[in-house]
C-alpha cells in the first residue's frame, strides 16, 4: 500500500469511529431523556412527595374530625355522669315502695340496662302544666321532655291519623332513641322551647353549639338520667292511655284538670290561641274534659298505682301537700331542691304570663275579676256537664261571681 493509500485508509477509519462515537452519544442521550420524560405512567400520573404528604394530612384530618367530636362528647358525658352521682347523694331509693324495686342508681339508668322513673302530665293549654312540669324538673337528675308535640301545631290529638305518629315520637323519646327523630330535631333548631326547659341538656347545648341537634349525643345523654318527665297539652287522655299499656316503659300519668273559666281567661292573653278552634272554642275544650273524666274513671280501676288525677286549683291552694303526694305517686323522693323551688315560685308573682313565679293561691281565680259575667256565662253554657263532673260551681250573676267559692269536692265515678 502506498503512502497516499495508507493515509486515506487511516482517515476513513477515524471518520467511521467518530461517526460511531457521535451516534452512540446521540442514542445514550435519547435513551436518557426517554427514560426520564417519555413514560407518563411513571411520572405524570404519580403524585409528588409533597402531594402524598398533603393527602396523608387530609386523610388524617378527616379521621380526626369525627374522632375529636366523639372524644368531646364522651368528655361531656363523663362530666354529666359525675354530676348525676353528686346529685343523687343521699337520695332515698324506692327499694320496693310505690311498686318500684330500684335500690341503687344503676337500677334507674338506661345505659346500665336500668329502667328510669318516667312521669307524664296530660292536660290542655293554660291549665298549669308548665308550673307542674317545672316542679318535676326541679328534682335532681331529671331529663325533661317539654311539649314533645310542639311541631304538631295548636291542635288536639284525639285519634287517627295523628295518634300513631304522636305515640311513636313519645315512645322513642322515653326510650332515648333519637335516631328516627330528624323531624323533631330539625324543629328544635328554630324553636328553642323543645330543649330550653330541659335544664341539664340545655346547659350543654349552650356551652357546645350544635350538640342539641346531634342524635347520637341526645340518645347517650338521655340514657344517663334516672328520672324522665314529660308533659302534653296536645295529646288527649284517650290516646295517652296507650302508654300505660307499655309495661317496659312503666310510665305513670297524671291528668291535670283546670276550671275552664280560668283556662279561657288565661288564653285571652295569647295571640296564638285565637285562630285555632281547639284552643279558642269552649265547646271543644269542655268536650275534652268530659272525655277525660270518663277515661279517667276506667284508668283508675285498671292502673290504680300508675294513674292519678289532680286539679290545678287544689295544687295551687296547698302546693306542698299535693306535691308531696304527687312525688310519692311518681315514686320520687321529695328532694330539698324541690322544696326550694316551691318556696321561690309559689309566694310572689314575677315575670310575664308565661312565668311560673306566682302567688299560687290567687292565680287560679283571676278569672273572677278579669272576666265579665257575660264571658263567664258563655263558657258555662258550653261547659255545664264538664263543670259538674269536675266539681266547678257555676256563677249565678256578676255579684255572685266575685264573692263565691267556685270549687267543691268531686267524685270520679260514673
C-alpha positions as CSV (number, residue, x, y, z in Angstrom):
1,X,0.0,0.0,0.0
2,X,1.4,3.3,-1.0
3,X,1.9,6.1,1.5
4,X,-1.0,8.0,0.0
5,X,-3.4,5.0,0.2
6,X,-2.4,4.3,3.8
7,X,-3.1,7.9,4.7
8,X,-6.6,7.7,3.1
9,X,-7.3,4.4,4.9
10,X,-6.4,5.9,8.3
11,X,-8.5,9.0,7.7
12,X,-11.5,6.7,6.8
13,X,-11.2,4.7,10.0
14,X,-11.1,7.9,12.1
15,X,-14.2,9.2,10.3
16,X,-16.1,5.9,10.9
17,X,-15.0,5.9,14.6
18,X,-16.1,9.5,15.1
19,X,-19.4,8.7,13.4
20,X,-20.0,5.7,15.6
21,X,-19.0,7.8,18.7
22,X,-21.4,10.5,17.8
23,X,-24.2,8.0,17.1
24,X,-23.5,6.3,20.4
25,X,-23.7,9.6,22.3
26,X,-26.9,10.5,20.5
27,X,-28.7,7.2,21.4
28,X,-27.4,7.5,25.0
29,X,-28.9,10.9,25.3
30,X,-32.1,9.8,23.7
31,X,-32.5,6.8,26.0
32,X,-31.8,9.1,29.0
33,X,-34.4,11.6,28.1
34,X,-36.9,8.9,27.0
35,X,-36.4,7.1,30.3
36,X,-36.9,10.2,32.3
37,X,-39.7,12.0,30.4
38,X,-41.0,9.5,27.9
39,X,-43.1,7.4,30.4
40,X,-46.1,9.3,31.6
41,X,-47.4,6.4,33.7
42,X,-44.3,6.7,35.9
43,X,-44.1,10.4,36.3
44,X,-47.1,12.5,35.2
45,X,-49.6,10.1,36.9
46,X,-47.5,9.6,40.1
47,X,-48.1,12.1,42.9
48,X,-45.2,14.1,44.2
49,X,-43.8,13.6,47.6
50,X,-45.4,16.9,48.7
51,X,-48.8,15.8,47.3
52,X,-48.5,12.4,49.0
53,X,-47.8,14.2,52.3
54,X,-50.7,16.6,51.7
55,X,-53.1,13.7,51.0
56,X,-51.9,11.9,54.1
57,X,-52.5,15.0,56.2
58,X,-56.0,15.5,54.8
59,X,-56.9,11.8,55.4
60,X,-55.7,12.2,59.0
61,X,-57.7,15.4,59.4
62,X,-60.8,13.6,58.0
63,X,-60.4,10.9,60.6
64,X,-59.5,13.4,63.3
65,X,-62.8,15.4,62.9
66,X,-65.2,12.6,64.0
67,X,-62.7,11.2,66.4
68,X,-62.3,14.7,68.0
69,X,-66.1,15.1,68.2
70,X,-66.6,11.7,69.7
71,X,-63.9,12.5,72.4
72,X,-65.6,15.8,73.2
73,X,-69.0,14.1,73.5
74,X,-67.5,11.4,75.8
75,X,-65.9,14.0,77.9
76,X,-69.2,15.8,78.4
77,X,-71.0,12.5,79.2
78,X,-68.4,11.6,81.8
79,X,-68.8,15.0,83.4
80,X,-72.6,14.5,83.4
81,X,-72.2,11.1,85.0
82,X,-70.2,12.7,87.8
83,X,-72.8,15.4,88.3
84,X,-75.6,12.9,88.5
85,X,-73.7,10.8,91.1
86,X,-73.3,14.0,93.1
87,X,-77.0,15.0,92.7
88,X,-78.1,11.5,93.9
89,X,-76.0,11.5,97.1
90,X,-78.4,10.9,100.0
91,X,-81.3,10.0,97.7
92,X,-83.8,7.6,99.2
93,X,-84.4,4.9,96.6
94,X,-87.9,3.3,96.5
95,X,-86.4,-0.1,97.2
96,X,-89.8,-1.8,96.9
97,X,-92.0,1.2,97.7
98,X,-94.5,2.6,95.2
99,X,-94.1,-0.7,93.3
100,X,-90.6,0.3,92.2
101,X,-87.8,-2.1,93.1
102,X,-84.8,0.2,92.4
103,X,-82.3,0.3,95.3
104,X,-79.3,1.9,93.6
105,X,-78.5,4.4,90.8
106,X,-77.7,1.7,88.2
107,X,-81.2,0.3,88.6
108,X,-82.6,3.5,87.1
109,X,-80.0,4.3,84.4
110,X,-80.7,3.1,80.9
111,X,-77.1,2.9,79.8
112,X,-76.7,0.3,82.6
113,X,-79.8,-1.6,81.5
114,X,-81.9,0.0,84.2
115,X,-85.4,1.5,84.0
116,X,-85.8,5.2,84.8
117,X,-88.7,6.5,86.7
118,X,-90.9,8.1,84.0
119,X,-93.5,10.7,84.9
120,X,-96.0,12.2,82.5
121,X,-98.5,15.1,82.7
122,X,-101.5,15.2,80.4
123,X,-103.6,18.4,80.3
124,X,-104.5,21.3,77.9
125,X,-103.2,24.8,77.2
126,X,-103.0,27.2,80.1
127,X,-104.0,24.7,82.8
128,X,-100.9,25.0,84.9
129,X,-98.8,22.3,83.2
130,X,-95.7,24.5,82.8
131,X,-95.8,25.1,86.6
132,X,-96.3,21.4,87.4
133,X,-93.7,20.3,84.8
134,X,-91.1,22.7,86.4
135,X,-91.9,21.2,89.8
136,X,-91.0,17.8,88.5
137,X,-87.9,19.1,86.7
138,X,-86.8,20.7,89.9
139,X,-85.9,17.2,91.0
140,X,-82.2,16.5,90.6
141,X,-81.1,14.3,87.7
142,X,-84.3,14.7,85.7
143,X,-84.4,14.7,81.9
144,X,-87.4,16.8,80.9
145,X,-89.2,16.2,77.6
146,X,-91.0,19.6,77.3
147,X,-94.0,19.5,75.0
148,X,-92.6,16.9,72.5
149,X,-95.6,17.5,70.2
150,X,-94.9,21.2,69.6
151,X,-94.4,20.7,65.9
152,X,-98.0,19.4,65.5
153,X,-99.3,23.0,65.9
154,X,-102.2,24.2,68.0
155,X,-104.4,21.1,67.7
156,X,-105.7,18.3,69.9
157,X,-104.7,14.8,69.0
158,X,-107.8,12.7,69.8
159,X,-107.2,9.7,67.5
160,X,-106.2,8.8,63.9
161,X,-104.5,9.9,61.8
162,X,-102.0,11.7,64.1
163,X,-102.3,9.5,67.2
164,X,-99.9,6.8,65.9
165,X,-97.2,9.3,64.9
166,X,-97.5,11.1,68.2
167,X,-97.2,7.9,70.2
168,X,-94.2,6.7,68.2
169,X,-92.4,10.0,68.8
170,X,-93.3,9.9,72.5
171,X,-92.1,6.3,72.9
172,X,-88.9,7.0,71.1
173,X,-88.1,9.9,73.4
174,X,-88.9,7.9,76.5
175,X,-86.6,5.1,75.3
176,X,-83.9,7.7,74.5
177,X,-83.9,6.7,70.8
178,X,-83.3,9.8,68.7
179,X,-82.1,8.0,65.6
180,X,-85.5,8.4,63.8
181,X,-86.4,11.8,65.2
182,X,-84.8,14.0,62.5
183,X,-88.1,16.0,62.1
184,X,-88.3,16.6,65.9
185,X,-84.6,17.7,66.0
186,X,-85.0,19.9,62.9
187,X,-87.9,21.7,64.5
188,X,-85.8,22.2,67.6
189,X,-83.3,24.2,65.6
190,X,-85.8,27.0,65.2
191,X,-87.9,26.5,68.3
192,X,-85.6,26.5,71.4
193,X,-88.6,25.6,73.6
194,X,-88.0,22.0,72.5
195,X,-84.8,21.9,74.6
196,X,-84.8,25.0,76.7
197,X,-86.8,23.6,79.6
198,X,-84.6,20.6,79.9
199,X,-82.2,22.1,82.4
200,X,-79.3,19.7,82.3
201,X,-79.4,19.3,78.5
202,X,-79.7,23.0,77.8
203,X,-76.6,23.8,79.7
204,X,-74.6,21.6,77.4
205,X,-76.4,22.9,74.3
206,X,-75.4,26.5,75.3
207,X,-71.8,25.5,76.1
208,X,-71.3,23.3,73.0
209,X,-73.2,24.7,70.0
210,X,-74.8,22.0,67.8
211,X,-75.0,19.2,70.4
212,X,-78.7,19.6,70.7
213,X,-79.0,18.6,67.1
214,X,-76.7,15.5,67.3
215,X,-79.0,12.5,67.7
216,X,-76.1,10.3,69.0
217,X,-75.3,12.8,71.7
218,X,-79.0,13.2,72.6
219,X,-79.5,9.5,72.9
220,X,-76.4,9.0,75.0
221,X,-77.2,12.0,77.2
222,X,-80.8,10.9,77.8
223,X,-79.7,7.4,78.9
224,X,-77.6,8.7,81.8
225,X,-80.6,10.0,83.8
226,X,-82.5,8.1,86.4
227,X,-85.7,10.2,86.0
228,X,-87.6,11.3,82.9
229,X,-90.5,13.7,83.0
230,X,-92.8,14.8,80.1
231,X,-95.9,17.0,79.7
232,X,-98.5,17.2,77.0
233,X,-101.2,19.8,76.1
234,X,-102.0,18.3,72.7
235,X,-102.3,14.6,73.3
236,X,-105.7,13.7,74.8
237,X,-106.0,11.1,77.6
238,X,-107.9,8.7,75.4
239,X,-104.8,8.4,73.3
240,X,-102.2,8.9,76.0
241,X,-103.6,5.9,78.0
242,X,-101.9,3.6,75.5
243,X,-98.6,4.5,77.0
244,X,-99.8,2.8,80.3
245,X,-100.2,-0.5,78.4
246,X,-96.4,-0.4,77.5
247,X,-95.1,-2.4,80.5
248,X,-91.5,-1.8,79.7
249,X,-92.0,1.9,79.8
250,X,-93.6,1.7,83.3
251,X,-94.9,5.2,82.9
252,X,-97.0,7.0,85.5
253,X,-99.5,9.5,84.2
254,X,-101.2,12.4,86.0
255,X,-104.2,14.1,84.4
256,X,-104.1,17.8,85.3
257,X,-107.5,19.5,85.2
258,X,-108.4,23.2,85.5
259,X,-111.7,25.1,85.7
260,X,-112.5,26.1,82.1
261,X,-113.3,29.6,83.1
262,X,-109.7,30.0,84.4
263,X,-108.3,28.3,81.3
264,X,-110.1,30.7,78.9
265,X,-109.2,33.8,81.0
266,X,-105.6,32.8,80.7
267,X,-105.8,32.0,77.0
268,X,-107.1,35.5,76.3
269,X,-103.6,36.8,76.8
270,X,-102.1,34.7,74.0
271,X,-102.5,35.7,70.3
272,X,-101.6,32.2,69.0
273,X,-104.7,30.7,70.6
274,X,-107.5,32.6,68.9
275,X,-107.1,31.3,65.3
276,X,-107.3,27.7,66.4
277,X,-110.7,26.3,67.4
278,X,-109.1,23.5,69.6
279,X,-107.8,26.4,71.7
280,X,-110.4,29.1,71.4
281,X,-113.7,27.2,71.4
282,X,-115.1,26.4,74.9
283,X,-117.3,23.6,73.5
284,X,-114.3,21.7,72.1
285,X,-112.3,22.1,75.3
286,X,-115.1,21.0,77.6
287,X,-115.9,18.0,75.4
288,X,-112.3,17.0,76.1
289,X,-112.9,17.5,79.8
290,X,-115.9,15.2,79.6
291,X,-113.9,12.6,77.6
292,X,-111.1,12.9,80.1
293,X,-113.4,12.3,83.0
294,X,-114.9,9.1,81.5
295,X,-111.4,7.7,80.6
296,X,-110.0,8.6,84.0
297,X,-112.7,6.6,85.8
298,X,-111.7,3.5,83.8
299,X,-107.9,4.1,84.2
300,X,-108.2,4.4,88.0
301,X,-109.7,1.0,88.1
302,X,-107.2,-0.5,85.7
303,X,-104.0,1.3,86.8
304,X,-104.6,2.4,90.4
305,X,-100.9,2.8,91.1
306,X,-99.9,4.4,87.7
307,X,-102.7,6.8,87.0
308,X,-103.8,9.9,89.1
309,X,-105.9,13.0,88.7
310,X,-105.1,16.4,90.2
311,X,-107.0,19.7,89.9
312,X,-104.9,22.8,89.3
313,X,-106.9,24.7,91.9
314,X,-106.2,22.0,94.6
315,X,-102.5,22.1,93.8
316,X,-102.4,25.9,93.9
317,X,-104.2,26.2,97.2
318,X,-101.9,23.7,99.0
319,X,-98.8,23.1,96.8
320,X,-96.7,21.5,99.5
321,X,-99.2,18.9,100.4
322,X,-100.1,18.0,96.8
323,X,-96.6,18.0,95.5
324,X,-95.6,15.6,98.3
325,X,-98.5,13.3,97.3
326,X,-97.5,13.7,93.7
327,X,-93.9,12.7,94.3
328,X,-95.0,9.7,96.2
329,X,-97.3,8.7,93.4
330,X,-94.4,9.0,90.9
331,X,-92.1,7.1,93.2
332,X,-89.8,10.1,93.8
333,X,-88.0,11.3,96.9
334,X,-89.1,14.8,97.8
335,X,-85.7,16.4,97.4
336,X,-84.6,19.7,99.1
337,X,-84.3,21.3,95.7
338,X,-88.0,20.7,95.0
339,X,-88.9,22.4,98.3
340,X,-86.6,25.3,97.4
341,X,-88.4,25.6,94.0
342,X,-91.8,25.7,95.8
343,X,-90.5,28.3,98.3
344,X,-89.4,30.6,95.4
345,X,-92.3,30.0,92.9
346,X,-95.5,29.9,95.0
347,X,-95.5,33.1,97.0
348,X,-94.8,36.1,94.7
349,X,-95.7,36.7,91.1
350,X,-92.8,37.8,88.8
351,X,-92.4,38.0,85.0
352,X,-94.9,37.7,82.2
353,X,-98.0,35.5,81.7
354,X,-95.7,32.5,80.9
355,X,-93.8,32.8,84.2
356,X,-94.1,30.1,86.8
357,X,-93.4,32.5,89.6
358,X,-96.8,33.2,91.0
359,X,-98.9,33.7,94.1
360,X,-100.2,30.2,93.7
361,X,-103.3,30.6,96.0
362,X,-104.6,33.6,93.9
363,X,-103.7,32.6,90.4
364,X,-106.4,30.0,89.7
365,X,-109.2,32.6,90.5
366,X,-108.1,35.6,88.5
367,X,-111.0,34.9,86.1
368,X,-113.5,36.0,88.8
369,X,-112.3,39.6,88.4
370,X,-110.8,39.7,85.0
371,X,-113.7,38.2,83.0
372,X,-117.1,39.9,82.6
373,X,-120.1,37.9,83.7
374,X,-121.1,37.7,80.0
375,X,-117.8,36.0,79.2
376,X,-118.1,33.6,82.1
377,X,-121.7,32.8,81.2
378,X,-120.6,31.9,77.6
379,X,-118.1,29.4,78.9
380,X,-120.6,28.0,81.5
381,X,-123.2,27.4,78.8
382,X,-120.8,25.2,76.8
383,X,-119.3,23.5,79.9
384,X,-122.1,22.7,82.2
385,X,-121.6,19.0,82.1
386,X,-117.8,19.2,82.3
387,X,-118.0,21.6,85.3
388,X,-120.4,19.3,87.1
389,X,-118.1,16.3,86.6
390,X,-115.1,18.1,87.9
391,X,-116.6,20.0,90.8
392,X,-116.7,23.5,89.4
393,X,-119.6,25.7,90.7
394,X,-121.4,28.0,88.2
395,X,-121.5,31.7,88.9
396,X,-125.1,33.0,89.0
397,X,-124.6,36.7,88.3
398,X,-121.9,39.4,88.3
399,X,-122.1,39.9,92.1
400,X,-122.1,36.2,92.9
401,X,-119.1,35.7,90.6
402,X,-116.8,38.0,92.6
403,X,-117.8,36.5,96.0
404,X,-118.4,32.8,95.8
405,X,-116.1,29.7,96.1
406,X,-116.1,28.2,92.6
407,X,-114.6,24.8,93.6
408,X,-116.2,21.9,95.5
409,X,-115.4,18.3,96.0
410,X,-115.8,15.9,93.1
411,X,-116.0,12.1,92.7
412,X,-114.6,10.1,89.9
413,X,-117.5,7.7,89.4
414,X,-120.0,7.2,86.6
